Amino acid sequence: MVEDASSLWVVDHPLFTSHAAESPHPERPDRQLAARAGIASVASQVVPLVAERRDLFGVHTTGHEARMEAIRGEQGWLDPDTYFARRSGEIARLAAGAGVQAVEALVTEQATRAFVLVRPPGHHARPDNAMGFCLLNNIAIAAAAARARGAERVAIVDFDVHHGNGTQEIFYADGDVFFVSLHQSPLYPGTGHPDEVGRDAGRGATLNVPLPASSTPADYGAAMRRVVLPALRAFGPSLVLVSAGFDAHADDPIGGQQLDAATFAAMTSALANLAPTALFLEGGYDLVALQDSVAACAKALLSSAPLTLPDSRPRDVVEEVIKQLRLTHPLLSEHQAR
């Protein structure tokens, strides 16, 4: 257990390497080993608890819960991208429980920063189905659990190269959970357009920052400084949860962006200085890049000194995205008008 609030909670479990496809697949157990190597010697680990049914039902339908139970002891595919192994249902529940345990530590002030080192990833999982390598939406389950345990306003920031469509859908009408996504566009799953800003009570509580392929640290730095951070400050989160996908790294075989470990660390540092923060492992498929990025982000979480975001001028196409968002997004335009 963590001894003081300045420590970093790292939540992991040996079973996370048991989720494996029968044939080669980019979402493979070696990813967990690379992430562990990156975080080694940074902090002690705690063993996660399986998510309680009340936490799952807050996010996923009973039908999806039943589907996860039905695959127990089986092996196969839920869609063309998403496999399950014989213990995957159990492991997915364990991953969800890891996130709940981390936010409980933050809400109760046992810790101020955490790294939820889990597989399978979660941000594509929708209320009623698995999708895009993801079985249960780990970060959404954790956010709902945090709200149930007293966190007034939760921000979820997703810098995975793919849009977190499942997380957005779950909280699209919820004004107390602010979902922000910086993602490559166009790219799978084809969602995350600037005009997707939430509905009903959640209008303005979704912010999508679609960035073109080959975006650089300067592009992401400008988007963070001029769009994401002002919006987060206007929202005023009591807790920040991060879908930390590292497939926007320049070496990643699936993404098409040009980031490096230092950029991920700088974004993490900026977010962690807003409120108690937990990172949730999502994508990242080059093992060296994944290890280096996890290590850099863990160090950023442990540091009391904020890292500097890249501040070079972004490309013209990214400048236009930033200008349009500042003019049209409800939270940003209202904030500027005050």
Phi, psi and chi 1 to 4 in degrees:
 res  aa     phi    psi   chi1   chi2   chi3   chi4
   1 MET       -  158.8  -70.8  -66.4  177.9      -
   2 VAL   -79.0  138.4  171.6      -      -      -
   3 GLU   -92.5  -24.5  -64.2  178.7   -5.0      -
   4 ASP  -149.2  163.0   62.2   80.5      -      -
   5 ALA   -71.1  -11.3      -      -      -      -
   6 SER   -87.4   -5.3   63.9      -      -      -
   7 SER   -78.2  164.3  -60.4      -      -      -
   8 LEU  -105.5  120.7  173.5   64.3      -      -
   9 TRP   -80.6  124.9 -100.2   48.0      -      -
  10 VAL  -116.1  119.7 -179.3      -      -      -
  11 VAL  -108.8  123.0 -166.2      -      -      -
  12 ASP  -149.3  169.6 -169.6    2.1      -      -
  13 HIS  -159.0  142.5 -166.0  -80.0      -      -
  14 PRO   -56.8  -30.4  -25.5   34.5      -      -
  15 LEU   -68.9  -15.2  -84.1  179.3      -      -
  16 PHE   -65.3  -16.9  -67.8  146.4      -      -
  17 THR   -87.9   -2.6   56.3      -      -      -
  18 SER   -88.6   -6.8  -62.9      -      -      -
  19 HIS   -83.9  104.8  174.1   64.7      -      -
  20 ALA  -149.1  139.1      -      -      -      -
  21 ALA   -79.4  158.2      -      -      -      -
  22 GLU   -72.8  -26.9  -69.0 -175.9  -59.9      -
  23 SER  -116.6  163.2   55.3      -      -      -
  24 PRO   -53.5  136.5  -27.1   36.1      -      -
  25 HIS  -150.0  140.5 -166.3  -77.0      -      -
  26 PRO   -63.0  -30.5   17.2  -29.4      -      -
  27 GLU   -89.7   85.9 -147.9  -61.5  -82.7      -
  28 ARG  -123.8  161.0   59.7 -156.7 -169.3  -84.7
  29 PRO   -57.9  -29.4  -28.1   36.3      -      -
  30 ASP   -58.5  -24.0  -75.5  -11.4      -      -
  31 ARG   -62.9  -41.4  -64.6 -175.8   62.5 -114.5
  32 GLN   -65.1  -40.1 -170.4   76.3   15.7      -
  33 LEU   -64.2  -39.8  -59.1  178.7      -      -
  34 ALA   -65.2  -42.4      -      -      -      -
  35 ALA   -64.4  -41.1      -      -      -      -
  36 ARG   -62.6  -40.3  -74.0  174.0 -177.0  164.5
  37 ALA   -63.4  -35.5      -      -      -      -
  38 GLY   -67.7  -32.3      -      -      -      -
  39 ILE   -98.4   -4.2 -146.3  159.1      -      -
  40 ALA   -53.8  137.3      -      -      -      -
  41 SER    70.6    3.6   77.8      -      -      -
  42 VAL   -82.8  -42.4  171.9      -      -      -
  43 ALA  -157.9  160.6      -      -      -      -
  44 SER   -71.0  154.7  -60.2      -      -      -
  45 GLN  -105.7  151.9  -63.4  178.9    3.0      -
  46 VAL  -121.7  153.4  -65.5      -      -      -
  47 VAL   -90.9  127.0  177.2      -      -      -
  48 PRO   -74.9  156.9   28.1  -35.3      -      -
  49 LEU   -98.2  151.1  -54.7  173.9      -      -
  50 VAL   -66.6  136.1  174.7      -      -      -
  51 ALA   -60.2  137.7      -      -      -      -
  52 GLU   -73.4  154.3  -63.5 -179.0   18.8      -
  53 ARG   -59.4  -35.9  -66.9  176.6   67.5   85.8
  54 ARG   -62.8  -32.9   65.2 -173.1  175.1  112.9
  55 ASP   -73.0  -40.4  -65.9  -43.4      -      -
  56 LEU   -66.5  -41.6  -63.4 -178.3      -      -
  57 PHE   -67.7  -20.3  -74.0  161.5      -      -
  58 GLY   -70.5  -15.9      -      -      -      -
  59 VAL  -124.1  -48.4  165.1      -      -      -
  60 HIS  -103.7  152.6  -69.8  -69.2      -      -
  61 THR   -73.9  161.7   64.1      -      -      -
  62 THR   -62.9  -29.9   54.6      -      -      -
  63 GLY   -63.8  -40.6      -      -      -      -
  64 HIS   -71.7  -36.3 -171.5   47.8      -      -
  65 GLU   -59.5  -44.3  167.9   88.4   -1.7      -
  66 ALA   -64.6  -35.5      -      -      -      -
  67 ARG   -64.6  -39.7 -165.3  172.4  -61.9  113.7
  68 MET   -66.0  -35.0  -70.4  -63.6   99.3      -
  69 GLU   -69.3  -36.0  -71.2  -64.6  -37.8      -
  70 ALA   -69.1  -24.4      -      -      -      -
  71 ILE   -86.9   -1.4   65.6  173.5      -      -
  72 ARG   -58.4  126.6 -170.0 -177.4  -62.1  -89.5
  73 GLY    81.4    1.9      -      -      -      -
  74 GLU  -110.7  172.5  -57.1  -68.0  -27.7      -
  75 GLN  -142.9  134.0 -173.9  138.1   -6.4      -
  76 GLY   172.1 -150.7      -      -      -      -
  77 TRP  -132.1  135.7  -63.6   82.3      -      -
  78 LEU   -92.2  -26.3  -67.1  166.1      -      -
  79 ASP  -155.3  177.0   67.6   22.6      -      -
  80 PRO   -59.8  -19.5  -27.8   36.2      -      -
  81 ASP  -103.3  -22.8  -61.6  -47.9      -      -
  82 THR  -113.6  110.4  -49.6      -      -      -
  83 TYR   -97.5  166.5   68.6   85.5      -      -
  84 PHE  -139.9  142.2   60.0   91.2      -      -
  85 ALA  -105.2 -178.7      -      -      -      -
  86 ARG   -63.0  -28.1  -71.5  175.7  177.0   80.9
  87 ARG  -113.0   13.9  -59.9 -171.6   69.7  177.5
  88 SER   -64.6  -36.0  -69.8      -      -      -
  89 GLY   -61.3  -44.7      -      -      -      -
  90 GLU   -64.1  -42.9  171.8 -168.7   -4.1      -
  91 ILE   -67.1  -38.4  -66.9  165.5      -      -
  92 ALA   -62.8  -40.2      -      -      -      -
  93 ARG   -63.9  -36.7  -74.1  -83.7  -65.2  -94.2
  94 LEU   -65.9  -41.5 -162.9   63.6      -      -
  95 ALA   -63.2  -42.1      -      -      -      -
  96 ALA   -63.4  -40.9      -      -      -      -
  97 GLY   -63.8  -31.7      -      -      -      -
  98 ALA   -61.8  -43.5      -      -      -      -
  99 GLY   -65.6  -40.1      -      -      -      -
 100 VAL   -62.4  -42.4  172.3      -      -      -
 101 GLN   -63.1  -39.0 -171.7  176.1   20.5      -
 102 ALA   -65.0  -45.5      -      -      -      -
 103 VAL   -70.2  -29.8  -63.1      -      -      -
 104 GLU   -61.8  -39.3  -76.0 -178.9  -20.1      -
 105 ALA   -63.9  -37.7      -      -      -      -
 106 LEU   -73.0  -44.8  -61.1 -177.1      -      -
 107 VAL   -63.6  -37.6  170.0      -      -      -
 108 THR   -88.5    5.2   58.8      -      -      -
 109 GLU    63.8   26.1  -60.4 -177.3  -11.9      -
 110 GLN   -73.5  -22.7  -64.2  176.8   67.4      -
 111 ALA  -152.8  162.1      -      -      -      -
 112 THR  -113.2  -14.3   57.1      -      -      -
 113 ARG  -145.0  140.6  -63.0  175.1 -179.7 -175.0
 114 ALA  -144.2  155.6      -      -      -      -
 115 PHE  -128.3  115.4 -152.1  131.8      -      -
 116 VAL   -96.1  101.2 -176.0      -      -      -
 117 LEU   -97.5   84.2 -145.9   64.8      -      -
 118 VAL  -130.7  158.0  -64.7      -      -      -
 119 ARG  -138.3  152.5  -61.4  179.9   54.8 -109.6
 120 PRO   -68.6  160.5   26.2  -34.3      -      -
 121 PRO   -66.3  179.3   26.8  -33.9      -      -
 122 GLY  -138.6  -17.8      -      -      -      -
 123 HIS   -71.6  -12.0   70.7  151.8      -      -
 124 HIS   -89.7  -15.2  -67.3  -51.3      -      -
 125 ALA   -65.7  123.8      -      -      -      -
 126 ARG   -91.7  171.4  -58.0  175.2   62.3 -160.3
 127 PRO   -53.7  -38.1  -28.0   35.8      -      -
 128 ASP  -115.5    7.4 -165.8   39.6      -      -
 129 ASN  -162.2  153.8   61.3  -83.9      -      -
 130 ALA   -75.5  160.0      -      -      -      -
 131 MET  -170.0  145.5 -179.3  178.4  174.6      -
 132 GLY    54.3   49.7      -      -      -      -
 133 PHE    78.8   -6.6  -52.7  172.2      -      -
 134 CYS  -106.4  133.4  -55.7      -      -      -
 135 LEU   -99.3  -53.1  -59.2 -176.1      -      -
 136 LEU  -122.6  149.1  -63.8  173.9      -      -
 137 ASN   -86.6   90.9 -162.3  -50.2      -      -
 138 ASN   -56.7  -46.7  -54.2  -41.9      -      -
 139 ILE   -72.3  -33.6 -158.5  164.9      -      -
 140 ALA   -69.0  -41.5      -      -      -      -
 141 ILE   -59.9  -42.2  -69.7  167.9      -      -
 142 ALA   -66.2  -41.1      -      -      -      -
 143 ALA   -63.6  -43.5      -      -      -      -
 144 ALA   -64.6  -38.6      -      -      -      -
 145 ALA   -65.8  -38.5      -      -      -      -
 146 ALA   -63.0  -43.4      -      -      -      -
 147 ARG   -62.1  -42.5  -68.6  -86.0  -62.3  121.0
 148 ALA   -65.4  -23.7      -      -      -      -
 149 ARG  -100.1   11.3  -71.5  156.9  174.2   77.1
 150 GLY   113.9   -5.2      -      -      -      -
 151 ALA   -71.7  121.3      -      -      -      -
 152 GLU   -73.4  -44.9  -67.6 -175.5    2.4      -
 153 ARG  -138.5  122.0  -64.5  165.8   74.6   78.8
 154 VAL  -113.9  130.2  178.0      -      -      -
 155 ALA  -105.5  135.9      -      -      -      -
 156 ILE  -116.0  121.1  -60.6  174.8      -      -
 157 VAL  -115.3  125.8 -179.7      -      -      -
 158 ASP  -117.3  111.0 -170.5  -30.3      -      -
 159 PHE  -111.2   17.8   56.0   62.8      -      -
 160 ASP   -57.7  151.1 -170.3  -80.6      -      -
 161 VAL   -65.2  -22.8   78.0      -      -      -
 162 HIS   -99.9  145.5  -56.8   99.3      -      -
 163 HIS   -65.0  136.3  178.6 -117.3      -      -
 164 GLY   -83.5   72.0      -      -      -      -
 165 ASN   -61.7  -37.3   61.5  -60.7      -      -
 166 GLY   -65.8  -45.0      -      -      -      -
 167 THR   -62.1  -44.0  -48.0      -      -      -
 168 GLN   -59.3  -46.7  173.8  174.8  -64.2      -
 169 GLU   -61.8  -40.3 -178.4  177.6   -7.7      -
 170 ILE   -63.3  -37.6  -72.1  163.1      -      -
 171 PHE  -110.7   17.9  -64.4  114.3      -      -
 172 TYR   -62.9  -27.1 -154.2   57.1      -      -
 173 ALA  -110.6   19.0      -      -      -      -
 174 ASP  -110.3  112.6 -171.5  -23.9      -      -
 175 GLY   -78.6   -7.5      -      -      -      -
 176 ASP   -98.0   -3.8  -66.1  -42.4      -      -
 177 VAL  -123.1  114.8  177.7      -      -      -
 178 PHE   -98.3  116.9 -176.1   35.2      -      -
 179 PHE  -102.9  124.2  174.9   69.9      -      -
 180 VAL  -122.9  132.9 -177.4      -      -      -
 181 SER  -132.9  125.4  178.4      -      -      -
 182 LEU  -104.8  118.2  -58.3  101.1      -      -
 183 HIS  -149.2  159.6   52.8  -87.4      -      -
 184 GLN   -75.0  138.3 -178.0  176.3  -35.5      -
 185 SER  -146.0  130.9  179.3      -      -      -
 186 PRO   -80.1  146.8   27.8  -33.7      -      -
 187 LEU  -173.7  161.0 -166.4   66.2      -      -
 188 TYR   -49.9  138.9  177.9   91.2      -      -
 189 PRO   -96.5   13.4   34.6  -36.0      -      -
 190 GLY    89.4    5.2      -      -      -      -
 191 THR  -105.6 -177.7   49.9      -      -      -
 192 GLY    91.7   37.5      -      -      -      -
 193 HIS   -82.4  156.1  -57.0  -68.5      -      -
 194 PRO   -59.1  -28.5  -25.3   34.8      -      -
 195 ASP   -81.6   -0.2   60.1   -2.9      -      -
 196 GLU   -86.3   94.0  -63.4  169.4   18.9      -
 197 VAL  -118.7    6.3  -62.8      -      -      -
 198 GLY   102.4  168.8      -      -      -      -
 199 ARG  -140.1  161.9   61.9  174.8  170.8   79.5
 200 ASP    51.2 -129.0  -58.6  -27.2      -      -
 201 ALA   -64.7  -18.4      -      -      -      -
 202 GLY   -93.8    6.8      -      -      -      -
 203 ARG   -62.8  125.4  177.7  169.0  170.4   74.9
 204 GLY    93.8   -8.3      -      -      -      -
 205 ALA   -98.6   15.7      -      -      -      -
 206 THR  -128.4  130.3  -66.2      -      -      -
 207 LEU  -132.5  114.3  169.9   61.7      -      -
 208 ASN  -106.7  130.3  -76.2  -60.7      -      -
 209 VAL  -118.9   84.1 -172.8      -      -      -
 210 PRO   -77.4  126.9   26.7  -30.5      -      -
 211 LEU  -117.4  140.0  -62.0  169.1      -      -
 212 PRO   -69.8  162.8   26.8  -34.7      -      -
 213 ALA   -56.6  152.1      -      -      -      -
 214 SER    70.0   19.8  -60.1      -      -      -
 215 SER   -64.4  144.4  -71.2      -      -      -
 216 THR  -106.9  172.6   65.6      -      -      -
 217 PRO   -54.8  -37.4  -31.9   38.7      -      -
 218 ALA   -63.2  -38.7      -      -      -      -
 219 ASP   -64.7  -47.5  -64.6  -29.1      -      -
 220 TYR   -67.0  -38.4  -85.7   75.3      -      -
 221 GLY   -61.7  -43.0      -      -      -      -
 222 ALA   -65.4  -42.1      -      -      -      -
 223 ALA   -62.9  -40.2      -      -      -      -
 224 MET   -65.1  -49.9  -74.5  -71.8  -65.3      -
 225 ARG   -67.9  -36.2  -75.5 -175.2  -74.4  103.3
 226 ARG  -103.8  -14.6  -65.2  170.3   55.9 -165.5
 227 VAL  -125.2  -59.2  174.5      -      -      -
 228 VAL   -67.6  -52.6  173.9      -      -      -
 229 LEU   -65.9  -42.3  -66.9  174.4      -      -
 230 PRO   -59.8  -39.0  -26.1   35.2      -      -
 231 ALA   -66.3  -41.8      -      -      -      -
 232 LEU   -64.1  -41.3  -73.4  167.7      -      -
 233 ARG   -64.6  -37.7  -67.2 -172.7 -173.8  106.7
 234 ALA   -65.4  -36.9      -      -      -      -
 235 PHE   -71.6  -39.6  176.1   73.7      -      -
 236 GLY    71.2   61.8      -      -      -      -
 237 PRO   -70.8  146.8   29.3  -36.5      -      -
 238 SER   -92.4  -11.2   49.8      -      -      -
 239 LEU  -152.4  139.3 -162.8   66.8      -      -
 240 VAL  -119.9  124.4  175.6      -      -      -
 241 LEU  -114.1  137.5  -52.7 -178.4      -      -
 242 VAL  -121.7  121.8 -177.9      -      -      -
 243 SER   -79.1   95.0  -87.3      -      -      -
 244 ALA   -92.2   84.2      -      -      -      -
 245 GLY   -94.9  136.9      -      -      -      -
 246 PHE  -110.3   22.6  -59.4  108.8      -      -
 247 ASP   -85.0    3.9   37.3   10.4      -      -
 248 ALA   -87.7    3.6      -      -      -      -
 249 HIS   -66.2  145.8 -166.2  -75.8      -      -
 250 ALA   -58.7  -27.2      -      -      -      -
 251 ASP   -93.1    0.1  -65.9  -23.5      -      -
 252 ASP   -72.1  136.5 -165.4   88.0      -      -
 253 PRO   -78.3  -13.7   28.6  -35.7      -      -
 254 ILE  -100.4  -40.9  -70.6 -179.2      -      -
 255 GLY   -81.0  176.9      -      -      -      -
 256 GLY  -134.6   26.7      -      -      -      -
 257 GLN  -101.5  178.5  -55.3  -66.0   52.0      -
 258 GLN  -124.7   33.3  -61.8  -61.7  -46.8      -
 259 LEU   -80.4  167.5  -59.8 -167.4      -      -
 260 ASP  -134.5  174.7   52.8   21.3      -      -
 261 ALA   -60.4  -36.6      -      -      -      -
 262 ALA   -64.0  -35.5      -      -      -      -
 263 THR   -69.3  -43.4  -54.0      -      -      -
 264 PHE   -58.8  -41.7  -68.2  123.5      -      -
 265 ALA   -64.9  -40.7      -      -      -      -
 266 ALA   -66.2  -40.1      -      -      -      -
 267 MET   -64.5  -42.4  -69.5 -166.5  -68.8      -
 268 THR   -60.2  -45.2  -65.0      -      -      -
 269 SER   -60.3  -44.7  176.2      -      -      -
 270 ALA   -61.9  -40.2      -      -      -      -
 271 LEU   -71.1  -40.8  -63.5  170.6      -      -
 272 ALA   -69.1  -17.2      -      -      -      -
 273 ASN   -87.4    2.6  -82.3  -81.1      -      -
 274 LEU   -91.8  -36.5  -64.5  173.9      -      -
 275 ALA  -170.7  168.3      -      -      -      -
 276 PRO   -50.8  137.1  -28.2   36.3      -      -
 277 THR  -135.3  140.4  -61.1      -      -      -
 278 ALA  -129.3  132.2      -      -      -      -
 279 LEU   -95.6  138.1  -92.5   62.2      -      -
 280 PHE  -116.8  123.7  -71.7   65.3      -      -
 281 LEU   -65.6  127.1 -176.4   62.8      -      -
 282 GLU  -117.9 -113.1  -61.3  -78.4    3.9      -
 283 GLY   -84.6 -174.2      -      -      -      -
 284 GLY   128.0  107.3      -      -      -      -
 285 TYR  -123.0   -4.1  -55.2   98.7      -      -
 286 ASP   -92.5  120.8  179.6  -87.8      -      -
 287 LEU   -66.5  -39.5  -61.0 -178.5      -      -
 288 VAL   -66.9  -45.0  174.1      -      -      -
 289 ALA   -62.0  -39.8      -      -      -      -
 290 LEU   -63.5  -48.0  176.3   59.0      -      -
 291 GLN   -59.8  -47.1  178.0  175.5  -29.0      -
 292 ASP   -64.2  -39.0  -68.6  -13.4      -      -
 293 SER   -70.8  -41.7  -61.0      -      -      -
 294 VAL   -61.4  -44.7  167.6      -      -      -
 295 ALA   -60.1  -44.6      -      -      -      -
 296 ALA   -65.1  -40.5      -      -      -      -
 297 CYS   -70.1  -38.3  -70.5      -      -      -
 298 ALA   -62.0  -42.2      -      -      -      -
 299 LYS   -63.9  -38.4  -70.2  176.2 -177.0  175.9
 300 ALA   -64.1  -38.9      -      -      -      -
 301 LEU   -65.5  -32.8  -72.1  172.4      -      -
 302 LEU   -82.3  -16.8  -79.0  167.9      -      -
 303 SER   -84.5  138.8  175.4      -      -      -
 304 SER   -86.2  -15.6   57.7      -      -      -
 305 ALA   -93.5  125.1      -      -      -      -
 306 PRO   -66.9  142.0   22.9  -31.6      -      -
 307 LEU   -85.1  154.4  -59.0  176.5      -      -
 308 THR   -90.6  127.3  -58.0      -      -      -
 309 LEU   -69.3  148.7  -73.4  162.2      -      -
 310 PRO   -54.7  134.3  -25.0   34.4      -      -
 311 ASP  -124.0   17.8   58.5    2.1      -      -
 312 SER   -72.6  161.7  -59.4      -      -      -
 313 ARG   -66.4  132.5 -173.6  179.5 -175.5  -80.6
 314 PRO   -73.9  167.7   30.4  -36.5      -      -
 315 ARG   -65.2  155.6  -65.2  177.6  -62.4  158.8
 316 ASP   -57.5  -39.1  -70.9  -14.7      -      -
 317 VAL   -66.1  -34.0   63.4      -      -      -
 318 VAL   -76.5  -37.1  174.3      -      -      -
 319 GLU   -56.5  -39.4 -178.1   72.3   36.0      -
 320 GLU   -67.4  -40.9 -174.7   60.0   28.7      -
 321 VAL   -59.4  -45.4  170.4      -      -      -
 322 ILE   -62.0  -46.7  -68.9  171.0      -      -
 323 LYS   -61.4  -43.9  -74.3 -179.2  178.7  178.4
 324 GLN   -64.6  -41.0  -72.2  -58.2  -48.6      -
 325 LEU   -65.1  -40.4  -75.7  169.2      -      -
 326 ARG   -66.1  -28.3  -73.0  173.2   61.9   84.2
 327 LEU   -85.8  -31.8  -73.1  171.5      -      -
 328 THR  -111.6  -25.5   61.7      -      -      -
 329 HIS   -69.7  132.5 -172.0  -85.9      -      -
 330 PRO   -54.2  -44.4  -26.4   34.2      -      -
 331 LEU   -68.9  -42.1 -167.6   61.2      -      -
 332 LEU   -71.5  -43.8  -71.0  165.6      -      -
 333 SER   -67.9  -38.5   56.5      -      -      -
 334 GLU   -66.0  -40.6  -70.1  170.7   10.8      -
 335 HIS   -64.2  -41.1 -178.0   63.6      -      -
 336 GLN   -70.2  -28.6  -68.8 -178.0   86.8      -
 337 ALA   -74.8  -18.5      -      -      -      -
 338 ARG   -70.6      -  -67.5 -167.4 -172.4  107.0
